[in-house]
Amino acid sequence: MTEHAVLIVGGGPTGLMLAGELALAGVDAAIVERRASQDLPGSRAGGLHARTIEVLDQRGIADRFLAEGQVAQVAGFARVAFDISDFPTRHPYGLGLWQNHIERILAGWVDELAVTIYREREATGFAQDDTGVDVELSDGQSLRADYLVGCDGGRSLVRKEAGIEFPGWDPTTSALIAEAEMAEEPELGIRQDAAGVHGLGRVDYEIRDGEIVYADHGPVRVMVTEQHVGSTSEPTLRDLSEALIGVYGTDYGIHSPTWISRFTDMTRQAAAYRKARVLLAGDAAHVHSPVGGQGLNTGVQDALNLGWKLAQVVKGVSPDSLLDTYHDERHPVAARVLRNTMAQVALIRPGDARLDALRDTVADLLSMDEPRKRYAAMMSGLDIHYKLGEGHPMLGRRMPDLDLVTARGPRRVFTLLHEAQPVLLNLGEPGGFDITPWADRVQLVDADFGGTWELPVLGNVAAPAAVLIRPDGYVAWVGDGTHVGLEDALTRWFGPPA
Ligand SMILES: Cc1cc2nc3c(=O)[nH]c(=O)nc-3n(C[C@H](O)[C@H](O)[C@H](O)COP(=O)(O)OP(=O)(O)OC[C@H]3O[C@@H](n4cnc5c(N)ncnc54)[C@H](O)[C@@H]3O)c2cc1C
């Protein structure tokens, strides 16, 4: 039987990111993916938020995405657009880039890292024991792995077979999205009525001065609310035509769809992200309305959180209990996404004067600077704070990409994270730390930084004398000029001393 250290079911954005993280850590990870290629039947996520761009920058691959997408202010809440260009990050913006491109670029990276992908095969079941997991594939093959991660989307077989509950809320609205030709000239742009929000736009567009400018001709991308919620069959051209007529009074002679898909505001979250040797990440762990564009971003960041922890456990560097911190840290992040999407769906529901008044009130509030900062930081993922204990405000927060001066010359903090290795960054007296027992796992970097430490929302914080940065870019320990707590933090996060 073929064995891998980690088997990932699903090679969407989450599975690809996780595979890359594991491969960087030198772990033998393989993906099982139903699709024959990375091509996506249908448009899904339309881009990346600032924190995801940062995360990709931490691995040295952000430029690949930036080169293909369109930088824009994409964060918003219930249709209130935020401008985050004043945020203290190297990437104070989002990126317009369709998911098929995001997946293609991620797959290219994973390919360079020589990850095995079993394509055109489905995982059909698994059984776990004390030492590993046996996974059955649709071609009759079986694979064994130390750990199995379900990155297999909202209908996750891994989640269901593991018996993990998926509590939440049934959908209240259903919409079709599609790409098709139209014989007549459609009304391009957003339309809102009692049924919901609808949009027609050409596939080809540019963003000029923050405005979308559509091409003159070519296929049209449709988003249209359905009259009924709860359909479970695959959507058809007839469904699309009926929905268009219901909203626009015409289907504009729609024909030749390249794809049609349905999305809803179903809102559910896995009760546990881990069951012994089985873990869940991405849509397999949480589904919600696409409003605010947070799904893919949350999945990629789940993978970032899980990857290095799983790598250390598989390598025997850290105890298996490190994996529990994955649920502890990431479950609250997605729970907050679920909550904010539900709030937004409620706020943008048309046809009720009282809701309109509430939305206007919220928009008023969000136009004030402090609420704008807080909500924009939440929607862009820049405010994530893992509860790692009391102390300096940096503890559990994202490490800013400071421009450092090191003995080897100028270095950005994110460059130090390219290999997904933790860093003890000493900004005090050079040679002030000796971490020999962790030297095989943690980089020690002496550096100078003369600037200020500024965080989104919080503003300036006291400059630490040293920080221990996890491979995911979150700060695990802050030094105040002493070494108090450092050994505990090193052991807790990177295993006992060698
Ligand atoms: C209309 C729409 C708009 C969206 N807009 C945004 C946005 O702007 N921003 C954003 O961040 N997110 C957005 N999302 C959400 C985003 O598309 C998802 O959150 C994202 O795709 C989740 O990635 P994933 O890898 O976790 O799961 P998926 O992308 O669902 O990938 C799961 C993979 O697993 C494979 N698979 C499933 N079961 C098996 C099996 N048994 N065996 C083998 N392979 C299997 C599938 O083929 C698939 O490749 C949107 C979604 C929709 C529908």
The ligand as a Gaussian input file, in Angstrom:
#p B3LYP/6-31G(d) Opt

LIG

0 1
 C      -20.243000      32.627000      -6.096000
 C      -19.133000      32.508000      -5.137000
 C      -18.324000      33.607000      -4.922000
 C      -17.284000      33.516000      -4.022000
 N      -16.530000      34.634000      -3.826000
 C      -15.488000      34.563000      -2.964000
 C      -14.586000      35.673000      -2.801000
 O      -14.715000      36.717000      -3.456000
 N      -13.564000      35.546000      -1.930000
 C      -13.371000      34.385000      -1.229000
 O      -12.428000      34.332000      -0.421000
 N      -14.166000      33.313000      -1.381000
 C      -15.220000      33.366000      -2.230000
 N      -16.005000      32.273000      -2.429000
 C      -15.748000      31.063000      -1.668000
 C      -14.630000      30.222000      -2.269000
 O      -14.923000      29.853000      -3.590000
 C      -14.449000      28.984000      -1.393000
 O      -14.401000      29.377000      -0.043000
 C      -13.151000      28.251000      -1.745000
 O      -13.221000      27.670000      -3.018000
 C      -12.888000      27.154000      -0.711000
 O      -11.729000      26.465000      -1.058000
 P      -11.520000      24.978000      -0.576000
 O      -10.220000      24.559000      -1.170000
 O      -11.686000      24.916000       0.893000
 O      -12.723000      24.152000      -1.180000
 P      -13.107000      23.929000      -2.711000
 O      -12.665000      25.078000      -3.542000
 O      -14.532000      23.539000      -2.725000
 O      -12.210000      22.714000      -3.148000
 C      -12.515000      21.394000      -2.766000
 C      -11.805000      20.463000      -3.727000
 O      -11.998000      19.125000      -3.294000
 C      -12.312000      18.304000      -4.407000
 N      -13.059000      17.183000      -3.837000
 C      -14.235000      17.227000      -3.162000
 N      -14.570000      16.008000      -2.708000
 C      -13.591000      15.170000      -3.101000
 C      -13.352000      13.770000      -2.915000
 N      -14.196000      12.993000      -2.217000
 N      -12.234000      13.226000      -3.446000
 C      -11.348000      14.001000      -4.156000
 N      -11.519000      15.328000      -4.350000
 C      -12.615000      15.904000      -3.819000
 C      -13.086000      19.203000      -5.333000
 O      -13.020000      18.751000      -6.668000
 C      -12.363000      20.538000      -5.137000
 O      -11.289000      20.711000      -6.031000
 C      -17.047000      32.316000      -3.338000
 C      -17.838000      31.197000      -3.574000
 C      -18.862000      31.279000      -4.464000
 C      -19.714000      30.074000      -4.724000

